[in-house]
Amino acid sequence: AAVFAEERYSARLAENNAAGALVLTVRATDADWGQNARVRYRLSEGRVRGAPLSSYVSVRAETG
């Protein structure tokens, strides 16, 4: 299984950040070999004030 570099990640954001601003970087590794060691990232969909979380933030699947 993939293992994250940190047990827990958190970030504080200034209000009204510019679109595309970096918020947080996470890192995970997998001890498998080749394709099986590939790690992809995604957010679990949730809602913020009735809007999908994905309308506020996004994740680069390949880099976290």
C-alpha positions, 0 to 999 in steps of 0.5 A: 500500500502507498505510504504518505510522507506525513501522517497528517497534512494541513494548510491555512489559506488566505481569503481570496487566493488567486485561481491556480494558487498552490495550497498544499503539496502531499507526497506518498510512495509505494514500495512495489516495482514498476507500474505497481509503484505508481501513486495517483492522487484525488480528492474525496468529493465533498460539499462546501456551502452546498457546492462541490469541493472540486469547484474550490480546489483541484489535485494534480493526480500525478504529483499530489 
